[in-house]
Amino acid sequence: MLITNARIVNEGQEFHGDVLVRNGRIEKIAPSITGVQGVVVDAKGKLLIPGMIDDQVHFREPGLTHKGDLVTETSAAAAGGITSVMEMPNTNPTTTTRERLAEKYQLAVGRARTNYAFYFGAANDNAEEIARVEPGESCAIKIFMGASTGNMLVDDPKVLEQIFANAQIPVVTHCEDTPTIKRNEEEARARWGDAIPTYMHPRIRSEEACWLSTKLSTDLAKRYGTSLHVLHLTTARELEFFTPGPVLGKQITVEACVHHLFFDESDYAALGTLIKCNPAIKTAADRRALVAAVMEDRIDVIATDHAPHTAEEKANPSYFKAPSGLPLVQHALPALFELVRRGELDLHTLVRKTSHAVAQRFGVVERGFIREGYWADLTLIDTDTPTRVDKQDLYYKCGWSPFEGQTFPIRIDTTWVNGEVAYQNGVVGPKPLGQRLNFALKR
């Protein structure tokens, strides 16, 4: 396949050129490539970027497949220009043994529309099993340091120390302090009962809860020399624990998620539980601080934390029964391009934070860049055609999006996974093209 006349944005450069793909890999990048036999795709000046690598998704398989599964959610990801995903362990059963991890990889073979990897979940009783997880078996060890979806809270201090001391691969953390949350919940329940208004969510899962847990996480990493990645930061205050600079060489890194960069607490009035998530979307000042931290390289990567629930589940009037999480993969890149349109992000930073830096942080082998010899995981974007988010165009099994009714300034034209079409002009490709991601990074 030859892609011609593309506006290529990659590694801080922008240029017009052609990309030759053979056997799934990028063979040549040049201003003009001629004499090629095969499929020719005229990009007509559209934007060609490396496909997004999403380091945080919940695709609900096994056990919760009424919300989503590996087929539906990787289809939505491909439709959103995402070419690789790293999936979380809070399924049913949880991915807390190496046997379950292997079973999960088998579930993806011949079904996933994107490339994939799976996290190994920490629990209060599997520290010895975690220590045996070898580099390459999993993208990282996931620790819920605050109670969230799936009841995988790790709150035993000795177990936390064991994990940070002995993990052979990076550790990623969900940081919220459960005692603080429980105290805030009881105060809110005393006033409202179960009918706590959604706007109280960022006050219950508060700045203090996030700060205390992030401090503990980073303190443990410094004490034991652990390679730590803190997930979905939500507050300006927590930024004090992280340093600006290139992702390569950092022991401790941090991400922001699309919805925390896009929404703020004023959006609860219109969207309510549709944007209820853990950790919570917080203030407008927090949102601005997160965007600024992305631009100054204090925040290292951008992810989605895609976490679908059915519309019926989200509509539960009880604060405690309406689940946290929202579907995001299909419109994450379009939403980020809206931030570029507004002047809050720039295009090169967007590409770096959604592909280059993710590959570097996790040691993803031969992906995340438009480079000769690398796998052809590519996204072609029409910057002249807007996208209106309509329910009938969604690939999610849950069938809804928090962005419904929004119009974004770009359209995902084509997504290639391993050199083949995974999505084009509104249609997901017929073949499951995803491969298991390989990792070169150790502790």
Secondary structure, DSSP 8 states (H G I E B T S, - for coil): -EEEEEEEEETTEEEEEEEEEETTEEEEEES---S--S-EEE-TT-EEEE-EEEEEE---TTT-TTT--HHHHHHHHHHTTEEEEEE-S-SSS-S-SHHHHHHHHHHHTTT-SSEEEE-EE--TT-HHHHHH--BTTBS-EEEESS--TTS-B---HHHHHHHHHH-SS-EEEE---HHHHHHHHHHHHHHHTT---GGGHHHHS-HHHHHHHHHHHHHHHHHHT--EEE-----SGGGGG---S-STT-SEEEEEEHHHHH--GGGHHHHGGGG--SS----HHHHHHHHHHHHTTSS-EEE--B----HHHHT-SSTTTS------GGGHHHHHHHHHHHTSS-HHHHHIIIIIHHHHHHTBTT-SS--TTSB--EEEEETTS-EE--GGG---TT---TTTT-EES-EEEEEEETTEEEEETTEE-SS----B--B----
